[in-house]
Amino acid sequence: MRILARLTILIAALVGAGPVSAQTMNADAARRFVVGKLFAFNCFDGSRGVGRIYGDGSVIGTMQYRGSGPTRSVWMPAGTLKVKGDAVCAALKGMPFEPCFTLTRTSEHSFRGAVSGFGFAYCDFTRRSVVASMSPRSFSSRPMSVQASAVTTGE
C-alpha cells in the first residue's frame, strides 16, 4: 500500500506545471505543459525515474524506488489522473481516497508536484528531449513486419 501511495504521488505530479517560473498551476496550465512530454523525476524519498502522461490520464514510464534496487516499468490506465475543479488528482485501486496535487512550475522545462497539504512529499520533474527515431522507418499504426529482409554484403 505504501508503494501504491508513493507511485500515486509520482504519477500525479507528472501532470502539472505552467507558464511563469515558481507559479502554482491550475489543471489547464498543467495539461498544456505536461501532456505528451517526457519527464525525468527525483523525489524527496530518493525515488526517481522517467515517464510520460497522456491526454486520457494514462501514464507510462520507469521508476526506481528510493533510489536503489531494480528499475521497474510503470503503466497506469486511462483515467488514472483526473481533473477536479482546478486540481489534478489520482484515482488508484486500493486507495481509500484520491490524492490531489499542487503543481508549481520552476523553470521553462521543470516543475514540482507535491501532495496537497503535504509540501514535504514532492517530486521535481525536468523535461527530457526525445531523440528522433534512429530508424528510417516512419511511425505508423501498423506493426512492423517480422519477416527477414534481404541483406547485401557489397562483395
Secondary structure, DSSP 8 states (H G I E B T S, - for coil): -HHHHHHHHHHHHHT---SSTTEEE-HHHHHHHHTT-EEEEEETTS-EEEEEE-TTS-EEEEEEGGG-S--EEEEE-TTSEEEETTEEEE--TT-SS--EEEEEEEETTEEEEEETTEEEEEEEEEE------SSSS---SS----S--------
